[in-house]
Amino acid sequence: MAGIFQRTPKLWTALRHLSPHSTLSSTATTRLSPVDLHTPFLTCSSGQFVAATRKLHGAGAGGLKPSPAAAPERLPFSRVTQEDLVFFRKILPGRTITDPDLLESSNVDWLKTVRGSSELLLRPQTTEEVSQVLSYCNSRNLAVNPQGGNTGLVGGSVPVYDEIILSTALMNNILTFDSISGILTCQAGCVLENLSLYLEERDYIMPLDLGAKGSCQIGGNVATNAGGLRLLRYGSLHGTVLGLEVVLADGRVLDCLAALRKDNTGYDLKQLFIGSEGTLGVITAVSVLCPRKPKSVNVVFLGCETFEQLLRTFQLCKGMLGEILSAFEFLDSECMRLLNTHLKLSNPISECPFYVVIETSGSDPTHDGEKLHNFLEEAMTSSLVTDGTVATEESKIKTLWSMRERVTEALTHDGFTYKYDISLPVEQIYQLVTDMRQHLGDRARSVVGYGHVGDGNLHLNITSPAKDPSLLAAIEPFIYEWTASCQGSISAEHGLGLKKRNYIYYSKPSQAVALMGNIKAMLDPKGILNPYKTLPDNIK
């Protein structure tokens, strides 16, 4: 540990006094189960009871009805014929895949909760090839499932039935990079981590960072408006994406691949496709504004006794760290238990109910170290934190970040996982976890909360030994009603996909959803692009 602080003695002094007991280590199937939509009351964060009156579907037999997350009936799309295969093999020689073994991984989502039955995987390399594919599919009324890295968590990236899988994996070329402006233009299939490595060699970084960076693709990131760990500092992709190239359902290529910071000529069409989950067009290239690589990076891992203290730490952090604050993440003690149990990761500090990962990034190590020292000194003097450790070396930084980034991996070892990605007013984030634990009692194996405090984004995960329809019925729609009662969003960064499409009215008014349906009908009148996703089955 002393090695970490050799150049930052003030940080060492501050952390040494965080706790008299501190050890300060440097190591730091497509058809889902039915849901009971009759939940008479829910507890809001204010402690009051709110009548649950929103009903999405009529009652079925015995009061149970098909889950709004279940797949609807297959729409009357055409099925792939031998003539279709002849065409695709002509334009994509060697890249028209029909081998079931090779199709298997593309038919199943990352969580292995949604499985399609596609018999055809297409792997174009150019925008022109995508255009030819979509033009043909549109004329033949063949449904298409665009797919990037297939790391999504809401069933949006895999077929529901036999849709043709259109993979962007081979569209992985970096087209241009302007080292003066920091603007990167690349094909949609570039893996996020590869882009990060490319930029770091040129003294820049990507404006987003995700736990799935080793697999996810930039096109998929944009299509889902992925948030990630750096949103607090650099904002969302709606701001950092400068231009897009998109192939529409009928094969037309929409070239909005601008590399300009300012362009106020007419409607900003690219924004329609950011977060559209492949339902309006297939993103084939992206232009993104990249920040300079910081010369000074520090990561602090702290423990707090209460969530109120955690929020006060965040408030203090924003005020004292200011422009160098790049991330403020949290996880609870249940997350730490899963990390210890399933991944054998050691807690770098003493046990606490809540843990915080704070990252600073700037251009002057001395200046940043001074600001961080002052913040830590104030945090411990105010008794907001009880223990902590700091890392300034890259290997130690990665160790501390793994405590936050690998929670999702740990959950996969704990049983069947019900995953929720919620936006709430910051002060109400953890109340949902507390209320859910009380609501479920001993019906769940684990109920854990972690996420992006700086963005008001909670990742609530609930595990059980196996898929459990009765548990799901207890979770949904309770969680959505709770969120709606607090004016939150049922999807902060994962999208709606298949699983959440019919819950959209908890976050959006009917007028907005109807307008979305109009836009979809205009750009994709036959509905061939990623059907059964994002928009509800019945638009009000």
Order of alpha helices (4+ residues) and beta strands (2+ residues): alpha-beta-beta-alpha-beta-alpha-beta-alpha-beta-beta-beta-beta-alpha-alpha-alpha-alpha-beta-beta-alpha-beta-beta-alpha-beta-alpha-beta-alpha-beta-alpha-alpha-beta-alpha-beta-beta-alpha-alpha-alpha
